[in-house]
Amino acid sequence: MRYTKGFTYQGKPYGWYKKELYKLPFENGKRGYNLLKCSKWLDKNEKHVGFKLGSDRKSFAQLKKMTHDIDVEIKEHKDTPF
């Protein structure tokens, strides 16, 4: 998977892939974090408004302002369950 658009929020890298938002793998100290798909944020009318970034919610307008060009490639391993 190649990510060409993304941003960093609170020290964590995020990337767009096929109109979905993912938190990209990174290390914080000695701890490593894997690729994680971000959940969508819906309003009371079940209308798609944005995405959740950890405990924060960001609208499409906010995410658009934060997004810039990146070049990250992540290889998927389909052979293993982890």
PyMOL commands that set and color helices and strands:
alter all, ss='L'
color gray80, all
select helices_A, chain A and resi 60-66
alter helices_A, ss='H'
color red, helices_A
select strands_A, chain A and resi 2-9+12-17+20-23+26-28+31-33+36-37+40-42+48-53+56-59+68-73
alter strands_A, ss='S'
color yellow, strands_A
deselect
rebuild
show_as cartoon
